[in-house]
Amino acid sequence: MTKQPERIFVKGNEAIARGALAAKCKCFFGYPITPQNDIPEFMSSAIIKAGGDFVQAESEVAAANMLLGAGAAGVRAMTSSSSPGMSLKQEAISYMAGSEIPAVIVNMNRGGPGLGDIGPAQGDYFQSTRGGGHGDYRHFTFGPGTVQEAYDLTIRAFDIAFEHRTPVLILGDAILGQMKEPITPWEPENIDEEGGRDWAIMGKTADREKRLVKSLFLLEGELAGQNKHLQAKYDAWTDLAEAEQFETEDADLIICAYGSIGRIAKTAVRKFRKEGKKVGLFRPITLYPFPAAELKALAEQGKRFLTIEHNLGQMLEDVRLSIRTVADSDFYPIYPGNLPTPDELEEPILNCLEGK
Amino acid sequence: MSEMNEKLVFDRPDSIIDRATHYCPGCHHGIAHRLVGELIDELGIQDKTLAVASIGCSVFLYNYIDVDAVEAPHGRAPAVATGVKRSRPDNFVFTYQGDGDLASIGMAEIMHAANRGEKICVIFVNNTVYGMTGGQMAPTTLIGQRTTTTPAGRCVTHEGAPIRMTEIIASLGGTAFAARGSLDSVKNIRKAKKYMKKAFEFQLNNTGFGFVELLAGCPTNWKMTPLQANERLQNEMIPYFPLGVYKDVSEEGGVC
């Protein structure tokens, strides 16, 4: 990669849009919903200037299906939304997973369930990591914690989507989307926008059979075979799992937190470290695949765990599944609708550290 | 008669695959498929055509037409086609949808794709009933028509009136061409093909959205013989869904 010298001061939402353009995203299909509106607003002019296309769809349903069409045609494309809108996109995401269509989808998580609020929350973790639509599927899911990381992971999301023929989700929240930070933009090199698309619909040439992108498999055993193939693909992603470890080496207590909450927890950890208290942070960067092996290695060192999430206990299940044979995790929920601060996290961390 | 004396007068289009279809006897999907295939051949666009299949009996369109294709979720074919065409504007893109798919669950997608003037073509096969799921009421089911979910016949005060899609689509600003044909007779099939050709040409000329409704029979779910189904089409459907061109911007001055 070639680092560009300039630094820019942008919101997380804009960083994602800029990251997509750097990754040579050619089509963006959007629909307004708070707190992600900066993404389609930015794209409505920037992607046109970059020679691509933008459509404000009539609904989240339509936007996700436009994405399906562009992905089936082998073109780098993206959509973005927030929680209620993401529920509507699930139909198309299930079809994309079943048809193995690459695409990038951004969810700036807001409070739920239902209409909820427009503030930050992490209540969409299950939907994001389990496959929020019908059928047995997963999609690759990133949980960026800073604006720079949002930019970087958006670029990686396109590579993974096309390398593995899968929808890739970027799960942020209202904090990340609306927060401004300086970032250093960079441009990936050697993006082959047409290479490796030997499955995509482009127009049948005389020297090959027609191509068909579909998720319907009616013949006896055919669907079972497709599911087996998909599951093997998801299993192989285990090697791509990634986490940030901060002050974990000598820590007695490990805080497990991701995204914006991981960042807030990091501030709390820094404060405890100044006081000589042995607290560390484990922040998953890939939420699916979950960095289970890395976490289990910490558990095998005898460390204790406290999972903190902006929901009522969702990633907690992945933490427990990862360490279940050697340890357990306590849990501190931040209720959706509340805006967490590092100070709020101190008491539960201290209680856990002192075994209360 | 020996083989040498036979003269082949009716061949399979090159872009139609040589295999038996799964459609019921008397179903008109086969004719509609053939018309699509003939036009792809005549216009020489097989190498640039991308088909968007919908849900219902016609989902298997891609098994019979020899072009690249993608399968769309229920009703969403116009949105999928929008994504395909926007990402590959030099290709010819068409959807092929039934009445349940297009006029019920997909009403929003068809209306907005037409209104945006997407440079795609939509072939809309209207047989007034859900075929694949077993004969339930469609938005186009006629008043009094018995289906598995209107066992006493569709009632306007309970289920509403049958929706006339071509008239609606013709009223939208982005529509370049909208017409309704019928597949009940040779005369009407020929007319229907002319409508389809015009819709295809509008896309090839980058003019706007093309929509052709094809009235078709479903003898199985109508519980009729193929001939009775054709008679119903002529006597009941055409009077409610009048045939003809409803919008043609080449005569009106074009769309913006």
Boltz contact constraints between the chains, C-beta under 6 A:
constraints:
  - contact:
      token1: [A, 27]
      token2: [B, 86]
      max_distance: 6.0
  - contact:
      token1: [A, 27]
      token2: [B, 87]
      max_distance: 6.0
  - contact:
      token1: [A, 53]
      token2: [B, 86]
      max_distance: 6.0
  - contact:
      token1: [A, 58]
      token2: [B, 108]
      max_distance: 6.0
  - contact:
      token1: [A, 58]
      token2: [B, 112]
      max_distance: 6.0
  - contact:
      token1: [A, 62]
      token2: [B, 79]
      max_distance: 6.0
  - contact:
      token1: [A, 62]
      token2: [B, 109]
      max_distance: 6.0
  - contact:
      token1: [A, 65]
      token2: [B, 76]
      max_distance: 6.0
  - contact:
      token1: [A, 65]
      token2: [B, 79]
      max_distance: 6.0
  - contact:
      token1: [A, 65]
      token2: [B, 80]
      max_distance: 6.0
  - contact:
      token1: [A, 66]
      token2: [B, 79]
      max_distance: 6.0
  - contact:
      token1: [A, 66]
      token2: [B, 82]
      max_distance: 6.0
  - contact:
      token1: [A, 66]
      token2: [B, 83]
      max_distance: 6.0
  - contact:
      token1: [A, 68]
      token2: [B, 80]
      max_distance: 6.0
  - contact:
      token1: [A, 69]
      token2: [B, 80]
      max_distance: 6.0
  - contact:
      token1: [A, 69]
      token2: [B, 83]
      max_distance: 6.0
  - contact:
      token1: [A, 69]
      token2: [B, 84]
      max_distance: 6.0
  - contact:
      token1: [A, 70]
      token2: [B, 83]
      max_distance: 6.0
  - contact:
      token1: [A, 70]
      token2: [B, 87]
      max_distance: 6.0
  - contact:
      token1: [A, 72]
      token2: [B, 70]
      max_distance: 6.0
  - contact:
      token1: [A, 73]
      token2: [B, 84]
      max_distance: 6.0
  - contact:
      token1: [A, 73]
      token2: [B, 87]
      max_distance: 6.0
  - contact:
      token1: [A, 73]
      token2: [B, 88]
      max_distance: 6.0
  - contact:
      token1: [A, 75]
      token2: [B, 87]
      max_distance: 6.0
  - contact:
      token1: [A, 91]
      token2: [B, 73]
      max_distance: 6.0
  - contact:
      token1: [A, 95]
      token2: [B, 73]
      max_distance: 6.0
  - contact:
      token1: [A, 201]
      token2: [B, 50]
      max_distance: 6.0
  - contact:
      token1: [A, 201]
      token2: [B, 68]
      max_distance: 6.0
  - contact:
      token1: [A, 201]
      token2: [B, 70]
      max_distance: 6.0
  - contact:
      token1: [A, 203]
      token2: [B, 47]
      max_distance: 6.0
  - contact:
      token1: [A, 203]
      token2: [B, 48]
      max_distance: 6.0
  - contact:
      token1: [A, 203]
      token2: [B, 91]
      max_distance: 6.0
  - contact:
      token1: [A, 204]
      token2: [B, 47]
      max_distance: 6.0
  - contact:
      token1: [A, 204]
      token2: [B, 67]
      max_distance: 6.0
  - contact:
      token1: [A, 204]
      token2: [B, 68]
      max_distance: 6.0
  - contact:
      token1: [A, 205]
      token2: [B, 47]
      max_distance: 6.0
  - contact:
      token1: [A, 210]
      token2: [B, 66]
      max_distance: 6.0
  - contact:
      token1: [A, 210]
      token2: [B, 67]
      max_distance: 6.0
  - contact:
      token1: [A, 210]
      token2: [B, 68]
      max_distance: 6.0
  - contact:
      token1: [A, 211]
      token2: [B, 68]
      max_distance: 6.0
  - contact:
      token1: [A, 212]
      token2: [B, 62]
      max_distance: 6.0
  - contact:
      token1: [A, 212]
      token2: [B, 69]
      max_distance: 6.0
  - contact:
      token1: [A, 213]
      token2: [B, 70]
      max_distance: 6.0
  - contact:
      token1: [A, 214]
      token2: [B, 71]
      max_distance: 6.0
